[in-house]
């Protein structure tokens, strides 16, 4: 029950993040770095959530962010 509650909280947060996408600028700011890192962590540690299937715009933003040289150089191996 506790795990399900936490996973639901993650998914609700992702829903809100996707709503915020139009406000993101082309500049890669600290809030965008933080979002990309959080999405990377969720993808790595909580793959069962399949968040990319539910939040396609957010997933597209994440894929674009991960193509940045700075993100590739600092990605965990």
TAVENJO-V385504 format. One record per pair of residues at least 4 apart in sequence whose C-alpha atoms are under 6 Angstrom apart, sorted by the first residue. I is the first residue (numbers start at 1). GAP is how many residues later the second one is. D is the distance in whole Angstrom. If there is no record, write none. Layout:
i=I gap=GAP d=D
i=I gap=GAP d=D
This chain:
i=18 gap=40 d=5
i=28 gap=4 d=6
i=41 gap=4 d=6
i=42 gap=4 d=5
i=43 gap=4 d=5
i=52 gap=4 d=6
i=52 gap=7 d=5
i=66 gap=5 d=6
i=71 gap=4 d=6
